[in-house]
């Protein structure tokens, strides 16, 4: 067995560079010699020399296979694949590998847009399951296993169940229970574990999808580990999924010119976690715990912790994720994000009407945490406090409780006859667009859903407050594309 300390993919790149081969092949910058001086000065010649074409690495296929096998061992999977198009490509692969035209797939309505993109491409039909809403924090909990059981009972022909674990707020469901339910019903369990790539490497974090028994999962190596942006892995566990078909789907949707630099960072991120992950994550958990304790002493702020465990769909939580409720400051989360960025040069992960989300990872230091806390203290004590948030913002909770009516399958809507109309004239029509709040990437409106007055009011409310929307053909959202007729 090859040691987890080895990095076969990176070593192959370094060997190629060391040989001083004269390149007459892509990429055209020829190991950085053709790159604009400003860019070369910015990122350095070493990185540019490692930006190679995959076909030029000696014994390439064997090197990649060896690196992926090490990932398989590290994550406790049966097969692992390196991805350079993010976990989006992993999610698409999972769905396209298991679902065909007309197949039902059980999915949370609050899932990431990549899941719905996969459903659209596969021509599958979504069966939605709800999430409970925390009325005080205005956030969704994760999926209750009992709701999955009910959905399977109502839709016995569903091909698979796909869930997001953890959700954007770090809340984790009972994965083992869900695996038991789905497998008892002879369904596949697919998991978007984009925010859980670190779970496998520390006992104080939630159970990883591979440990819980999921058939496939995708996790983003770049989000909370040390992989470069766009890096992710796809894992198969058990014998219910054909790995050859999975590889074929990866080849179908992923670039034919994968970045060697990105793959090398995957190789090294795996090595780092396998050899010192527990030590690094112990420090990270410690930092996040101290930050949460200090934040909860600041007037007007509340950062929830493990006290939410036991709520519907909350079996565990990633304590490195800090969701800070700011509604008692009288400011929206969007406003707080802008204040932190412009006044203190702090960029957070996400903001919404009532909360901001801060990520603590292996890259943070105690000094970073101390600075964050000191800035939050300064903000709450020096920025004029508003009396209360407008009552109209309470519409958020009402919107989250009601799923839009699904009239057509997402696939039929995307590829149906369409026309653009004014947003205010679209009430009662069927959307042909996927309009997403980004981050966290959860669709406000899916193709095939009926547009209601409440949805329009909510979109306008959020846009006015500062939400960034993604996916709309008209970025101003003055118009929206609907199904004609």
C-alpha positions in Angstrom: 0.0 0.0 0.0 1.3 3.4 -1.0 1.9 5.7 2.0 -0.6 8.6 2.5 2.5 10.8 2.8 3.1 10.4 -0.9 1.9 12.8 -3.6 2.2 10.9 -6.9 0.4 13.5 -9.1 2.5 16.5 -7.9 5.6 14.4 -8.1 4.9 13.6 -11.8 4.6 17.3 -12.5 7.8 18.2 -10.7 9.6 15.4 -12.6 8.5 16.8 -15.9 9.7 20.3 -15.0 13.0 19.0 -13.7 13.7 17.2 -17.0 13.7 20.7 -18.7 11.8 19.4 -21.7 11.3 22.0 -24.4 7.5 22.2 -24.9 6.0 22.3 -28.4 2.5 21.6 -27.1 -0.3 23.3 -25.2 -0.7 25.4 -23.1 0.4 28.2 -25.4 2.2 30.1 -22.7 5.0 27.4 -22.7 5.5 27.1 -19.0 5.1 30.8 -18.4 7.5 32.1 -21.0 4.6 33.6 -23.0 2.6 35.0 -20.1 2.2 38.7 -19.6 4.9 40.0 -17.3 2.4 41.5 -14.9 0.7 38.1 -14.4 4.0 36.2 -14.2 5.2 38.6 -11.5 2.0 38.2 -9.6 1.8 34.4 -9.4 5.4 33.3 -9.9 7.3 31.2 -12.5 7.1 28.0 -10.5 3.3 27.8 -10.7 3.3 28.6 -14.4 5.8 25.8 -15.1 3.4 23.4 -13.4 0.5 24.4 -15.6 0.9 21.6 -18.0 -1.2 19.6 -20.5 -2.2 16.2 -19.1 -0.9 14.3 -22.1 2.6 15.4 -21.5 3.0 13.8 -18.1 4.9 10.5 -18.3 2.7 7.6 -17.3 -0.2 10.0 -16.8 -3.1 7.5 -16.5 -1.3 5.5 -13.8 -0.3 8.5 -11.9 -3.9 9.8 -11.7 -5.1 6.4 -10.8 -2.6 6.1 -8.0 -3.5 9.6 -6.6 -7.2 8.7 -6.7 -6.6 5.4 -5.0 -4.9 7.3 -2.1 -8.0 9.5 -1.9 -10.2 6.3 -1.8 -8.2 5.0 1.2 -8.2 8.4 3.0 -12.0 8.8 2.7 -13.0 5.2 3.3 -14.6 4.9 -0.2 -14.5 2.2 -2.8 -13.8 4.6 -5.7 -12.8 8.2 -5.8 -12.5 10.7 -8.6 -10.6 14.0 -8.9 -12.8 16.9 -10.1 -11.7 20.3 -11.4 -15.1 21.7 -12.2 -16.2 22.0 -8.5 -18.7 19.9 -6.7 -21.2 21.0 -9.3 -19.6 18.5 -11.7 -19.8 15.9 -9.0 -23.5 16.5 -8.4 -24.3 16.5 -12.1 -22.3 13.2 -12.4 -24.2 11.6 -9.5 -27.6 12.4 -11.0 -26.7 11.6 -14.6 -25.1 8.3 -13.5 -28.3 7.1 -11.8 -31.3 8.8 -13.3 -32.8 8.8 -16.7 -35.6 10.7 -18.5 -38.8 10.5 -16.4 -37.2 9.0 -13.3 -38.4 10.4 -10.0 -35.7 11.6 -7.6 -36.5 12.7 -4.0 -34.8 16.0 -3.2 -35.1 18.9 -0.7 -36.7 22.0 -2.3 -33.9 24.0 -0.6 -31.1 22.2 -2.3 -28.3 23.8 -4.2 -28.9 24.9 -7.8 -26.4 22.3 -9.1 -28.8 19.5 -8.0 -31.6 21.1 -10.1 -29.2 21.5 -13.0 -28.6 17.8 -12.9 -32.3 17.0 -12.7 -32.9 19.2 -15.7 -30.1 17.6 -17.8 -31.2 14.1 -16.8 -34.9 14.8 -17.6 -35.8 13.5 -14.1 -38.8 14.6 -12.1 -38.2 16.0 -8.6 -40.2 14.9 -5.6 -39.8 17.7 -3.1 -39.4 17.3 0.6 -39.7 20.2 3.0 -37.4 21.6 5.7 -38.5 22.9 9.0 -37.9 26.6 9.6 -36.5 28.2 12.7 -38.9 31.1 13.3 -36.4 33.0 15.4 -33.3 32.6 13.4 -35.1 32.5 10.0 -33.0 29.6 8.7 -34.0 26.2 7.5 -33.1 23.1 9.5 -31.8 20.1 7.6 -33.9 17.2 6.3 -35.9 15.0 8.7 -35.4 11.3 8.0 -39.1 10.8 8.6 -39.9 13.1 5.7 -37.7 11.0 3.4 -39.5 7.9 4.6 -42.9 9.5 3.8 -41.8 10.6 0.4 -40.6 7.1 -0.5 -44.0 5.7 0.7 -45.8 8.1 -1.7 -43.4 7.6 -4.5 -42.3 4.0 -4.4 -40.8 4.2 -8.0 -38.4 7.0 -7.2 -34.9 6.0 -8.4 -32.9 7.9 -5.8 -32.8 10.2 -2.9 -30.4 13.2 -3.0 -29.7 15.4 0.0 -27.4 18.2 1.1 -25.4 17.6 4.2 -24.5 19.7 6.0 -26.6 22.6 4.9 -25.2 26.1 4.5 -25.6 26.8 8.2 -23.6 23.7 9.2 -26.6 21.7 10.3 -26.3 18.0 9.7 -29.1 15.4 9.5 -28.9 11.8 10.7 -27.1 10.3 7.7 -27.0 6.8 8.9 -30.7 6.7 9.5 -31.4 8.1 6.0 -29.0 5.5 4.5 -31.0 2.8 6.3 -34.3 4.1 5.1 -33.2 4.5 1.4 -31.5 1.2 1.2 -34.3 -0.7 2.8 -36.5 0.7 0.1 -33.9 -0.2 -2.5 -33.2 3.4 -3.4 -29.8 5.0 -4.0 -28.6 7.7 -1.6 -26.7 10.5 -3.2 -25.2 13.3 -1.0 -24.1 16.8 -1.9 -21.4 17.0 0.8 -19.8 20.1 -0.6 -19.4 21.6 2.8 -18.3 18.4 4.6 -15.0 17.4 3.0 -13.4 17.7 6.4 -15.9 15.5 8.3 -14.0 12.2 7.8 -10.9 13.5 9.6 -12.1 14.5 13.0 -14.3 12.6 15.6 -16.0 15.9 16.8 -17.4 16.6 13.4 -20.6 15.1 11.9 -20.5 11.6 10.3 -19.2 11.7 6.7 -21.3 10.4 3.9 -18.9 7.6 3.1 -19.0 6.5 6.8 -22.8 6.7 6.9 -23.3 4.5 3.9 -24.2 6.9 1.1 -23.8 5.3 -2.3 -22.2 8.4 -3.8 -21.1 11.8 -2.4 -19.4 14.9 -3.8 -17.3 17.1 -1.5 -15.5 20.4 -2.2 -11.9 20.1 -1.4 -11.5 23.8 -1.9 -14.2 25.0 0.5 -12.8 24.1 3.9 -9.6 22.2 3.1 -6.5 23.4 1.2 -7.5 22.5 -2.4 -7.4 25.3 -5.0 -10.7 26.9 -6.1 -12.8 24.5 -8.3 -11.3 21.3 -6.8 -13.6 18.6 -5.5 -13.8 14.8 -5.2 -16.6 12.3 -6.0 -16.7 9.1 -4.0 -18.5 5.8 -4.5 -19.3 3.5 -1.6 -20.7 -0.1 -2.1 -21.7 -1.9 -5.2 -25.0 -0.3 -6.2 -23.4 2.2 -8.6 -21.4 1.3 -11.7 -18.0 3.1 -11.5 -17.5 2.7 -15.2 -20.7 4.7 -15.9 -19.7 7.3 -13.4 -16.3 7.8 -15.1 -18.1 8.0 -18.4 -20.4 10.8 -17.1 -17.4 12.7 -15.7 -15.8 12.5 -19.1 -19.0 13.8 -20.6 -19.4 16.9 -18.5 -16.0 17.8 -17.3 -13.4 19.7 -19.3 -11.2 17.7 -21.6 -8.3 20.0 -20.5 -8.2 19.6 -16.7 -5.8 21.8 -14.9 -2.8 19.8 -13.6 -2.3 22.5 -11.0 -5.8 21.9 -9.6 -5.3 18.1 -9.6 -1.9 18.5 -7.8 -3.6 20.6 -5.1 -6.2 17.8 -4.7 -3.3 15.3 -4.3 -1.7 17.5 -1.6 -4.9 18.4 0.2 -5.7 14.7 0.6 -2.1 14.0 1.8 -2.5 16.9 4.3 -5.7 15.6 5.8 -4.7 12.0 5.9 -1.4 12.8 7.7 -2.3 15.7 9.9 -6.0 16.4 9.5 -7.0 15.6 13.1 -4.4 18.0 14.5 -5.3 20.8 12.1 -9.0 20.4 12.6 -8.7 20.2 16.4 -7.2 23.7 16.3 -9.9 24.9 13.9 -12.7 23.6 16.1 -11.0 25.2 19.1 -10.8 28.6 17.4 -14.4 28.4 16.2 -15.6 27.4 19.7 -13.8 30.4 21.3 -15.1 32.7 18.7 -18.7 31.6 19.3 -18.4 32.1 23.0 -17.0 35.6 22.6 -19.6 36.6 19.9 -22.4 35.5 22.2 -21.3 38.0 24.8 -21.7 40.9 22.3 -25.0 42.8 22.6 -27.3 42.3 19.6 -25.6 39.2 18.2 -26.4 35.5 18.6 -24.3 32.7 17.2 -26.1 29.4 17.7 -24.2 26.2 18.6 -25.0 22.6 19.5 -28.2 23.7 21.4 -30.0 23.3 18.1 -29.3 19.6 18.0 -32.6 17.7 18.5 -34.6 20.1 16.3 -36.3 18.5 13.3 -33.5 17.5 10.9 -30.7 18.6 13.2 -28.8 15.5 14.3 -25.4 17.1 14.5 -23.6 20.3 13.4 -20.3 21.5 12.1 -19.1 23.8 14.9 -16.5 25.4 12.6 -19.4 27.2 10.8 -20.5 30.5 12.5 -24.0 31.7 11.7 -24.5 35.0 13.4 -28.0 36.3 13.8 -27.9 40.1 13.6 -31.6 41.1 13.6 -31.3 42.6 17.1 -28.8 45.2 15.9 -31.6 46.7 13.7 -29.4 46.1 10.7 -29.9 43.5 7.9 -27.2 40.9 7.3 -26.5 42.6 4.0 -25.8 45.9 5.8 -23.6 44.2 8.3 -21.6 42.5 5.5 -21.0 45.9 3.8 -20.0 47.5 7.1 -17.5 44.7 7.9 -16.0 44.9 4.4 -15.8 48.7 4.0 -14.9 49.6 7.6 -12.8 46.6 8.7 -11.7 45.0 5.5 -13.4 41.7 6.5 -15.1 39.6 3.8 -17.6 37.1 5.1 -19.0 34.0 3.4 -22.6 35.0 3.1 -25.2 37.5 4.3 -29.0 37.5 4.2 -31.8 39.5 5.8 -31.2 38.3 9.4 -27.9 36.5 9.4 -24.3 36.5 8.3 -22.2 33.3 7.9 -18.5 33.1 8.8 -16.3 30.2 7.9 -13.5 29.1 10.2 -11.0 26.7 8.5 -7.5 25.2 8.8 -6.2 28.5 7.3 -7.3 30.7 10.2 -5.2 31.8 13.1 -6.0 33.0 16.6 -5.1 36.5 15.5 -7.7 36.3 12.7 -10.4 35.3 15.2 -9.4 38.0 17.7 -9.6 40.6 14.9 -13.0 39.4 13.8 -14.4 39.5 17.3 -12.9 42.9 18.0 -14.5 44.3 14.8 -17.9 42.9 15.7 -17.6 44.5 19.2 -16.6 47.8 17.6 -19.5 47.6 15.1 -22.1 47.0 17.7 -20.8 49.7 19.9 -20.1 52.5 17.4 -22.5 52.0 14.5 -25.8 53.7 15.3 -28.4 51.1 16.2 -31.7 51.1 14.4 -34.8 50.5 16.5 -36.0 47.5 14.6 -36.1 45.9 11.2 -39.1 46.8 9.0 -42.1 44.5 9.6 -42.2 43.7 5.9 -39.1 41.5 6.4 -41.2 39.1 8.4 -42.5 37.9 5.0 -39.4 35.9 4.7 -40.6 33.3 7.2 -44.0 33.0 5.4 -42.2 32.5 2.1 -40.0 29.8 3.4 -43.0 27.9 4.7 -44.7 27.5 1.3 -43.3 25.6 -1.6 -44.2 27.0 -5.1 -46.5 24.9 -7.1 -44.8 22.6 -9.6 -46.7 22.7 -12.9 -44.2 21.2 -15.3 -41.0 19.2 -14.9 -37.9 21.4 -14.8 -36.6 19.8 -18.0 -39.9 20.4 -19.9 -39.9 24.0 -18.8 -36.3 24.7 -19.8 -36.8 23.3 -23.2 -40.4 24.4 -23.8 -41.7 27.3 -25.8 -40.9 30.5 -23.9 -41.3 34.3 -23.9 -40.1 37.2 -21.7 -42.6 39.3 -19.8 -42.4 42.0 -17.1 -41.8 40.5 -13.7 -44.9 42.2 -12.4 -47.0 40.7 -15.3 -45.9 37.1 -14.6 -48.3 36.3 -11.7 -50.0 33.0 -12.5 -47.5 32.1 -15.3 -45.0 29.2 -15.2 -41.4 30.1 -14.9 -38.9 28.9 -17.5 -35.9 30.2 -15.4 -33.9 29.1 -12.5 -33.5 32.2 -10.2 -31.2 31.7 -7.4 -30.1 33.5 -4.2 -26.3 33.3 -4.4 -24.8 32.5 -2.0 -26.1 30.1 -0.8 -27.2 28.9 -4.2 -30.7 27.9 -3.3 -33.3 28.6 -6.0 -36.1 31.1 -5.2 -37.9 29.9 -8.3 -37.4 26.8 -10.4 -38.3 26.1 -14.1 -41.8 24.7 -14.1 -43.0 26.4 -11.0 -46.0 28.7 -10.9 -45.2 32.3 -10.2 -47.2 33.7 -7.4 -47.7 37.3 -6.1 -45.9 36.2 -2.9 -42.8 35.0 -4.8 -42.6 38.3 -6.8 -42.9 40.3 -3.6 -40.3 38.3 -1.9 -37.8 38.6 -4.8 -38.3 42.3 -4.9 -38.0 42.6 -1.1 -34.7 40.7 -1.1 -33.3 42.6 -4.1 -34.1 45.9 -2.4 -32.4 44.7 0.8 -29.2 43.6 -1.0 -29.5 40.0 -2.1 -27.5 38.9 -5.1 -29.4 36.9 -7.6 -27.9 34.4 -10.0 -29.3 32.6 -13.1 -31.8 35.1 -14.4 -31.5 35.9 -18.1 -32.3 39.5 -17.4 -29.9 40.4 -14.5 -32.0 43.4 -13.6 -35.0 41.0 -13.2 -37.3 43.6 -14.7 -38.4 40.8 -17.0 -38.7 37.0 -16.5 -38.9 34.2 -19.0 -42.1 32.1 -18.8 -43.7 29.2 -20.6 -45.7 30.5 -23.5 -49.3 29.4 -23.4 
